[in-house]
Amino acid sequence: MRLPVTGCLIQRLLRCATGATLLLALGFAAVLPGSASGQGTAGEPEALSREVQQIYERSRNSVARIEAQDANGALVGTGFFIDPSGTLVTSYSVGGESFNIVASFGESKYPARRLVADARSGIAILQLEKAAAATPFLPLGSSAELKVASPVVMVAYPLDLPLAPHFGMIAGFDGKYLDRYFVTTHIRADVPVKRGQGGAPLLNMKGEAVGVVISGVDEGAACYALPIEAVNKLHQDYIRFGEPSPGRLGLRVQPAGVASGAGSTAEVRQVDEGGPADEAGIRVGDVIEQIGTHPIRTPEDLLNACFYLTAGESLEMTVGRHGETITARLKAAERERPRKVPAKASRGLFDITLRPEAPSP
Amino acid sequence: MRDEDDQISKLLRLKRYEQPRPGYFEDFLKEFQNRQRAELLKRPLWRVMLDRVSAFREQLTASQLSYGAASVAVLMIATVFTVDMLRAPLEPGGPALAAVSPSGGFGPTPFSGTSGAMHSSFNRLASAPVSQSVLSLEEPGLQEPQLSLRPRVDSASLHQPRYILDSRPASYDAPFDF
């Protein structure tokens, strides 16, 4: 008699244990994700903060305050080193036309000279005149790896305040703003900017420079940055030719009413006589489908494809003509560079400056 | 009567070739002015001034007086505003507008930190972020050359640095020329 009673008791105990285990498991399942997410919401900002702090600490000595003078007086902006030989990148408004340029970084302060001033893209490249040793510099990243909502950090000098990091994310990639076209696609970052931060580096979360802050957007709530590839192109031009050497194809395009077989609407409207496109046999009415490695779908796509052209560079161009696909090989000609804008402004109740017509990009 | 006319005709014919010596009229004018000045110098200065003021008052009318008073009032107001604006301290941390374009910058503004309705409106404009296209005639679609209307740059503000941030990237109207 005892055995069945004992067996029954054991069975009951087992059932109770199983039930309790299940309840515990369910309880943990219900509670643990919440607690995990709770821990996550508390921990992620701290982790992000640490990451931004690390980027800031790594990059702070590579970012310089640029002080200079122009015809209107003293000006202050931000710049950053891109190599150990003291080469600085800043915006054209800071270093493009100014003189008596001085770069301050860390505890050091050195005079700098202008290597490149490119009003077309809006940047200037400077170099320290008497750097005692190799300067710290920012590694260059790839803006092509950025996507919308990618986190970015800007390190810059706001107004007359000390160097500070600013965190935000990529909001988009724009080829134009308020119906005016940029020379190439710009990065629009939701990073708040203040005066004095023109020329600051935009960094990815690896601490690599992916852009140069050029302007504010929407009252400083966001900013536009020139992709670092554009800076690199101009720097390479300087190394090779001593100045920017933009190339041109010698044609004008317009949006076609009907897309070509490859889906492009970039129709050739005019071909410059004797220009590279003319010599390569490109005709009015052809629809451009590819330039070099850049596939073309709209006329705006040519902005990026052509900004990175260098005078004298050979490239292949694919066009659609009457349903056929034709590939032409051409050599980019030299593009006329923008005239230097007079720095001196007239004086009066208001300064009115007439700017010369900027050549089309 | 006829005889008189004939005589006059004869006299005119005779005098036709008679001319005063060269420089006569210039000398005459100088001589006249010298004599006039000498005459004036004989009189006391207060008398001369009194004569001139009384002569001026006789010529004045009520309308001329009102124009003069209005002009003086405008000049005084303008002077007070100018002196006030020049003496006004610059806004801490934001003394200047930054560049409006890659080719040129907003100059420093002397309007920050002032008081009064006009000044406060200027403050709002001057201290606004540069991405706000205030005081600028640059509008999208305008063919370059463009007009940039900038705040005045005066010698006092030349010592204040301008903190640079462009209002927009370099941009173009007709980009499809490659």
Interface residues (C-beta under 8 A of the other chain):
Chain A: E67 D70 N72 G73 A74 L75 V76 G77 S91 Y92 S93 V94 G96 E97 A119 R120 S121 G122 P158 L159 D160 L161 K176 Y177 L178 D179 R180 Y181 F182 V183 H186 V193 K194 R195 G196 Q197 G198 G199 V213 I214 S215 G216 V217 D218 E219 G220 Y224 L226 R248 L249 G250 L251 R252 V253 Q254 R269 P299 E300 L302 L303 C306 V341 A343 A345 R347 G348 L349 F350 D351 I352 T353 L354 R355 P356 E357 A358 S360 P361
Chain B: G93 G94 A96 L97 A98 A99 S101 P102 S103 G104 G105 G107 P108 A128 P129 V130 S131 Q132 L135 P140 G141 Q143 E144 P145 Q146 L147 S148 L149 R150 P151 R152 V153 S157 L158 H159 Q160 P161 R162 Y163 I164 L165 D166 S167 R168 P169 A170 S171 Y172 D173 A174 P175 F176 D177 F178
